[in-house]
Amino acid sequence: MAEVGGVPLRATISGILRGILRGILHDGPMTEPDMKVGDVDPRAAAEACWTISDKARAIAGGVLEAVMRKYNR
């Protein structure tokens, strides 16, 4: 799916690549073995790469709820 320092990175599942092409990893940053550099979306739906995932939406909702509870006492 990519190459870092001449070493090929291989995905362990099939799907649509997210992250690397959207700028998470670009020339310059140091990487280490087992470091996350992108996501493979197993839904294999290209349109899903441009939307918020259910997981991200749930996390955002939890953060919003925590902030509102703190400031609306």
C-alpha positions in Angstrom: 0.0 0.0 0.0 3.0 2.3 0.4 6.8 2.4 0.9 8.8 3.9 3.8 12.5 4.2 3.5 12.5 1.7 0.7 10.6 -0.9 2.7 7.2 -1.8 1.3 4.2 -1.6 3.7 1.6 -4.3 3.3 -2.0 -4.3 4.5 -3.2 -7.3 6.4 -6.8 -6.9 5.2 -8.3 -5.8 1.9 -10.4 -2.7 1.4 -10.0 1.0 0.5 -6.9 2.9 1.7 -7.6 5.9 3.9 -5.2 8.2 5.5 -2.0 8.0 3.6 -3.4 9.7 0.6 -5.2 12.2 2.7 -2.0 13.5 4.3 -1.5 11.5 7.5 1.9 10.4 6.3 4.0 12.6 4.1 7.7 12.9 3.3 9.8 13.7 6.3 8.2 12.2 9.5 10.1 9.4 11.3 8.3 6.1 11.5 9.0 3.0 13.5 8.0 -0.6 13.1 4.3 -1.3 13.9 3.5 2.5 13.7 0.1 3.3 12.3 0.5 5.3 9.0 -3.0 4.9 7.5 -6.3 3.0 7.6 -7.7 0.3 5.4 -11.5 0.5 5.4 -12.8 -3.0 4.9 -16.2 -1.7 3.6 -14.3 -1.2 0.3 -16.7 1.7 -0.6 -14.8 4.6 -2.1 -17.4 7.1 -1.0 -16.8 6.0 2.7 -13.4 7.6 2.5 -15.0 11.1 2.3 -17.5 10.7 5.1 -17.3 10.4 8.9 -17.3 6.8 10.2 -19.9 5.6 12.7 -17.0 5.2 15.2 -15.7 8.7 14.7 -19.3 10.1 15.0 -19.8 8.2 18.3 -16.5 9.5 19.7 -17.4 13.0 18.7 -20.8 12.7 20.3 -19.2 11.5 23.6 -16.8 14.4 23.6 -19.6 16.9 22.9 -21.7 15.4 25.8 -18.7 15.6 28.2 -18.0 19.3 27.3 -21.7 20.2 27.6 -22.0 18.5 31.0 -18.9 20.4 32.3 -20.1 23.8 31.2 -23.8 23.5 31.8 -23.9 22.6 35.5 
